[in-house]
Amino acid sequence: MVLSSAYQPNKFANATEIVGALRQDRHSGIMGMLGEQAAMVPVTLKVRSLTESSAVLKDKEFRFNVFVQQKWTPYLMMVTLFNSISGLNDFADEATYRLTGQVDMEGASRISLQTMQASGEMPMPASMLLAGWWGDKFNRLFLNAVKIPKLTSVNAAIDLLPARRVASIENAWMPTSEVEAGSEVPVKVFLRPYRGERIERSLRLKIPVGLAKGEHRVLLSDADTLNRMQTAAGSANRFLELSQMVSLINQERSNNKLYVSLVQARPTVYSDDKSMPSLPASVLNVMQTGRGSSRPFVTSAETALEQASLAFDYVITGSYSLRFQVK
């Protein structure tokens, strides 16, 4: 039907069965093929609104299809997620979104995604931050210069938490600065949440048996600190295979965990989706001399060997270092 208006008339349409697929969209008109069907990606989103005690206030499930096009699919994934979480009508200035999701595709491993996005000092709401993070993953897949992925399904579950759940690593403590190789050392870490009491967590750090005598460093950090070099290596190569891009995304640490790493003064080489820790200087010199311009890699002066991780219901930020001596 047509809604008559001298100012701006509008046409209302009702969708019926599929009769064909659009193939061209130009200024002069559109072109389609009768009897064909466009490739679509089935998406399922489960959105829940929680109370302070984590009880479910309301929930809703969305099922829709997104058409496949290398520039439009990532954008539509972002927009549909933003509209879906907006459908609960539970926006708040202080809010946190927790997402877990899976992306299945032909010829590659499943992508598992997990993140928390919270309101910050920036004027951008947490829902928009989450949608941007979600869309970036599909941008990296569909802008692949080697092969466009064939997604078979996308599933995600999103929880809306009614508070700004952000905690910064404030301090850490070890009972002694001298340890023996092969022993276990208790470590306490203190975090400062946004408008709340200080959080204290304990863990036991395993000192490797073959660790050399001398001074060493333990790094307690957020996910971004450990992801930075690997992400830079992936961005340096414009011709990553699809399987390498999937591996790179799956290796990303989640920002709701605190990571404990043993840092050694030996270089690490990051190439595509692979990392080569504690590389001998002779091997590094050979790689730097014979490397080709088409296969760049990124080097770090230190090697951070992940020893443990602690999960929180907060977005973890910051880092802190502890130094100790091996006897």
C-alpha positions as CSV (number, residue, x, y, z in Angstrom):
1,M,0.0,0.0,0.0
2,V,1.0,3.7,-0.2
3,L,0.8,6.1,2.7
4,S,-0.3,9.3,1.0
5,S,1.5,12.5,2.0
6,A,2.0,15.8,0.1
7,Y,5.3,16.1,2.1
8,Q,6.8,12.6,1.8
9,P,4.7,9.6,0.6
10,N,5.8,6.2,1.7
11,K,5.3,2.7,0.2
12,F,4.6,-0.3,2.5
13,A,5.7,-3.7,1.3
14,N,5.1,-7.3,2.5
15,A,7.7,-10.0,1.9
16,T,6.4,-13.2,0.1
17,E,8.3,-16.3,-1.0
18,I,11.7,-16.1,-2.7
19,V,11.5,-15.8,-6.5
20,G,15.1,-15.0,-7.3
21,A,18.4,-13.3,-6.3
22,L,19.7,-9.8,-7.0
23,R,23.0,-9.7,-8.8
24,Q,23.5,-6.0,-9.7
25,D,22.6,-2.7,-8.0
26,R,23.4,0.3,-10.1
27,H,22.2,3.9,-10.5
28,S,20.1,3.1,-13.5
29,G,18.4,0.0,-12.0
30,I,18.8,-3.4,-10.4
31,M,19.3,-6.8,-12.1
32,G,18.3,-10.2,-10.7
33,M,18.0,-13.8,-11.8
34,L,14.6,-15.5,-11.4
35,G,14.8,-19.0,-9.7
36,E,18.2,-18.3,-8.1
37,Q,18.8,-17.9,-4.4
38,A,21.4,-15.7,-2.7
39,A,23.8,-17.2,-0.3
40,M,22.8,-16.4,3.3
41,V,24.3,-16.9,6.7
42,P,22.0,-18.1,9.5
43,V,22.5,-16.1,12.7
44,T,21.1,-16.9,16.2
45,L,21.5,-14.3,19.0
46,K,20.3,-15.0,22.6
47,V,20.1,-11.8,24.6
48,R,19.5,-11.7,28.4
49,S,19.2,-8.9,30.8
50,L,20.5,-9.7,34.3
51,T,20.0,-8.2,37.8
52,E,22.7,-7.4,40.3
53,S,22.4,-10.9,41.6
54,S,22.7,-12.5,38.1
55,A,19.1,-13.5,38.0
56,V,17.5,-13.3,34.5
57,L,15.3,-10.3,34.3
58,K,14.2,-10.9,30.7
59,D,15.5,-12.7,27.7
60,K,14.9,-12.8,23.9
61,E,16.1,-14.9,21.0
62,F,16.6,-13.6,17.5
63,R,17.0,-15.7,14.4
64,F,17.7,-14.1,11.0
65,N,19.8,-14.5,7.8
66,V,22.5,-12.2,6.6
67,F,23.4,-12.1,2.9
68,V,27.0,-12.8,1.8
69,Q,29.0,-9.9,0.3
70,Q,32.5,-9.1,1.4
71,K,31.8,-5.4,2.3
72,W,28.2,-5.7,3.5
73,T,28.3,-8.9,5.6
74,P,30.6,-7.5,8.3
75,Y,28.6,-4.3,8.5
76,L,25.3,-6.1,8.7
77,M,26.6,-8.4,11.4
78,M,27.5,-5.3,13.4
79,V,24.2,-3.6,12.8
80,T,22.0,-6.6,13.6
81,L,23.8,-7.3,16.8
82,F,23.5,-3.7,17.9
83,N,19.7,-3.7,17.1
84,S,19.2,-7.0,18.8
85,I,20.7,-5.9,22.1
86,S,18.8,-2.6,21.8
87,G,15.6,-4.6,21.5
88,L,15.6,-5.4,25.2
89,N,15.2,-1.6,25.9
90,D,17.4,-1.9,29.0
91,F,20.0,0.7,28.2
92,A,21.9,2.3,31.1
93,D,24.8,4.7,31.5
94,E,26.7,2.1,33.6
95,A,26.4,-1.2,31.8
96,T,28.5,-4.1,30.8
97,Y,27.9,-6.7,28.0
98,R,29.3,-10.2,28.2
99,L,29.4,-12.2,24.9
100,T,30.3,-15.7,24.0
101,G,29.9,-16.9,20.4
102,Q,30.9,-19.4,17.7
103,V,31.4,-19.0,14.0
104,D,31.3,-22.2,11.8
105,M,32.5,-22.3,8.2
106,E,33.4,-24.7,5.5
107,G,37.1,-25.8,5.2
108,A,38.2,-24.1,8.5
109,S,38.1,-24.6,12.2
110,R,35.3,-23.1,14.4
111,I,36.0,-19.7,15.7
112,S,35.2,-19.3,19.4
113,L,34.7,-15.7,20.6
114,Q,34.5,-14.3,24.1
115,T,34.6,-10.7,25.4
116,M,33.2,-8.2,27.8
117,Q,32.6,-4.6,26.9
118,A,31.8,-1.9,29.5
119,S,30.9,1.7,29.5
120,G,34.0,3.9,30.0
121,E,35.0,7.6,30.0
122,M,34.4,7.8,26.2
123,P,30.9,9.0,25.2
124,M,30.3,5.7,23.2
125,P,27.9,3.3,24.9
126,A,28.9,-0.3,25.7
127,S,26.5,-1.7,23.2
128,M,28.2,0.2,20.4
129,L,31.6,-0.9,21.6
130,L,30.4,-4.6,21.5
131,A,28.9,-4.2,18.1
132,G,32.2,-2.7,16.8
133,W,34.2,-5.5,18.3
134,W,31.9,-8.1,16.8
135,G,32.0,-6.5,13.3
136,D,35.8,-6.3,13.4
137,K,36.1,-10.1,13.5
138,F,34.0,-10.5,10.4
139,N,35.9,-7.7,8.7
140,R,39.1,-9.6,9.2
141,L,37.5,-12.7,7.7
142,F,35.8,-11.2,4.7
143,L,38.6,-8.7,3.7
144,N,40.9,-11.7,3.4
145,A,43.0,-11.2,0.2
146,V,43.2,-15.0,-0.5
147,K,39.8,-16.5,0.0
148,I,36.3,-15.4,1.1
149,P,35.0,-17.6,3.9
150,K,31.8,-19.7,3.5
151,L,30.0,-19.3,6.8
152,T,27.5,-22.0,7.7
153,S,26.3,-20.6,11.0
154,V,26.8,-17.9,13.6
155,N,25.7,-18.2,17.2
156,A,26.1,-15.8,20.1
157,A,24.8,-15.4,23.7
158,I,24.9,-11.9,25.2
159,D,24.3,-10.9,28.8
160,L,23.6,-7.4,29.9
161,L,25.0,-6.6,33.4
162,P,23.6,-3.5,35.1
163,A,27.0,-2.0,36.2
164,R,30.3,-0.9,34.8
165,R,32.4,-4.0,35.5
166,V,36.0,-2.8,35.0
167,A,39.0,-3.6,37.2
168,S,42.6,-2.5,36.9
169,I,45.6,-4.5,38.1
170,E,46.9,-2.4,41.0
171,N,49.5,-4.4,42.8
172,A,50.9,-7.9,43.4
173,W,53.0,-9.6,46.1
174,M,55.3,-12.6,46.5
175,P,56.4,-13.8,50.0
176,T,60.0,-14.1,49.0
177,S,62.3,-12.7,46.2
178,E,64.5,-15.9,46.2
179,V,63.1,-19.1,44.8
180,E,64.3,-22.5,43.6
181,A,63.8,-23.9,40.1
182,G,60.9,-26.4,40.1
183,S,59.2,-25.0,43.2
184,E,55.8,-23.4,43.6
185,V,55.5,-19.9,44.8
186,P,52.3,-18.3,46.2
187,V,51.3,-15.0,44.5
188,K,48.7,-12.5,45.5
189,V,47.3,-10.0,43.1
190,F,45.2,-6.9,43.9
191,L,42.7,-5.3,41.5
192,R,40.9,-2.0,41.9
193,P,37.3,-2.1,40.4
194,Y,35.4,0.9,39.3
195,R,33.5,2.1,42.4
196,G,34.0,-0.9,44.6
197,E,36.2,-2.6,47.2
198,R,39.7,-3.8,46.2
199,I,39.7,-7.4,44.9
200,E,42.3,-9.9,46.2
201,R,43.1,-13.2,44.4
202,S,45.7,-15.8,45.2
203,L,47.4,-18.3,42.9
204,R,50.4,-20.6,42.9
205,L,53.1,-19.9,40.3
206,K,55.1,-23.0,39.1
207,I,58.8,-22.1,38.6
208,P,60.1,-24.1,35.6
209,V,62.6,-26.8,36.5
210,G,65.3,-25.7,34.0
211,L,65.1,-22.0,34.7
212,A,68.5,-20.5,34.8
213,K,69.9,-18.9,37.9
214,G,69.7,-15.1,38.2
215,E,67.0,-12.5,38.1
216,H,63.7,-13.1,36.3
217,R,60.4,-11.3,36.0
218,V,56.7,-12.3,36.3
219,L,54.2,-10.3,34.4
220,L,50.6,-10.1,35.5
221,S,48.7,-8.4,32.7
222,D,45.5,-8.0,30.7
223,A,44.8,-9.6,27.4
224,D,45.7,-6.6,25.3
225,T,49.3,-6.6,26.6
226,L,49.8,-10.2,25.4
227,N,47.8,-9.9,22.1
228,R,49.6,-6.8,20.9
229,M,52.6,-8.4,19.2
230,Q,50.6,-11.3,17.7
231,T,48.0,-8.9,16.2
232,A,50.8,-6.7,14.7
233,A,52.3,-9.7,13.0
234,G,49.0,-10.7,11.5
235,S,48.4,-7.2,10.2
236,A,51.9,-7.1,8.6
237,N,51.0,-9.8,6.1
238,R,48.3,-8.9,3.7
239,F,48.1,-12.4,2.2
240,L,47.1,-14.6,5.2
241,E,45.4,-17.8,4.4
242,L,41.9,-18.2,5.8
243,S,43.0,-20.9,8.1
244,Q,45.8,-18.7,9.4
245,M,43.3,-15.8,10.1
246,V,41.0,-18.2,11.9
247,S,43.9,-19.5,14.0
248,L,45.0,-15.9,14.7
249,I,41.5,-14.9,16.0
250,N,41.2,-18.1,18.1
251,Q,44.6,-17.3,19.8
252,E,43.4,-14.0,21.1
253,R,43.1,-13.9,24.8
254,S,39.8,-12.9,26.5
255,N,39.7,-9.5,28.2
256,N,37.9,-10.8,31.3
257,K,41.0,-12.8,32.4
258,L,44.2,-11.9,34.2
259,Y,47.3,-13.6,32.7
260,V,50.4,-14.6,34.5
261,S,53.5,-14.9,32.3
262,L,57.2,-15.6,33.0
263,V,59.3,-13.1,31.1
264,Q,62.7,-14.0,29.8
265,A,65.3,-11.8,28.1
266,R,65.3,-13.9,24.9
267,P,63.7,-12.7,21.6
268,T,60.4,-14.0,20.2
269,V,59.5,-13.9,16.5
270,Y,55.9,-13.5,15.5
271,S,55.1,-14.6,11.9
272,D,51.5,-14.7,10.6
273,D,49.6,-16.8,13.1
274,K,52.7,-18.4,14.7
275,S,55.0,-17.4,17.5
276,M,58.6,-18.7,18.0
277,P,59.6,-18.0,21.7
278,S,63.1,-18.0,23.1
279,L,64.7,-18.0,19.7
280,P,68.5,-18.3,19.7
281,A,70.3,-15.2,18.4
282,S,72.0,-17.2,15.6
283,V,68.7,-18.4,14.2
284,L,67.2,-14.9,14.5
285,N,70.1,-13.4,12.5
286,V,69.6,-16.0,9.7
287,M,65.9,-15.2,9.6
288,Q,66.5,-11.5,9.4
289,T,69.1,-11.9,6.7
290,G,67.1,-14.2,4.4
291,R,63.6,-12.9,5.0
292,G,61.6,-11.9,1.9
293,S,59.6,-8.7,1.7
294,S,56.4,-10.7,1.1
295,R,56.7,-12.7,4.4
296,P,57.3,-10.0,7.1
297,F,57.6,-10.9,10.7
298,V,57.6,-9.0,14.0
299,T,60.2,-9.5,16.7
300,S,60.1,-8.8,20.5
301,A,63.2,-8.5,22.6
302,E,61.6,-10.6,25.4
303,T,59.7,-13.8,25.6
304,A,56.5,-14.0,27.8
305,L,55.6,-17.6,28.6
306,E,52.1,-17.8,29.9
307,Q,51.9,-19.8,33.1
308,A,48.4,-19.3,34.4
309,S,45.2,-17.2,34.0
310,L,42.5,-16.1,36.4
311,A,38.9,-15.5,35.1
312,F,36.9,-12.6,36.5
313,D,33.5,-11.1,35.9
314,Y,35.2,-7.8,35.0
315,V,37.0,-6.3,32.1
316,I,40.6,-6.5,33.2
317,T,43.1,-3.7,32.3
318,G,46.7,-2.9,33.1
319,S,49.8,-4.8,34.1
320,Y,52.2,-5.3,37.0
321,S,55.7,-6.9,37.2
322,L,57.3,-8.9,40.0
323,R,61.1,-9.6,40.0
324,F,62.7,-12.6,41.7
325,Q,66.0,-14.5,41.9
326,V,66.5,-18.1,41.1
327,K,69.0,-19.7,43.5
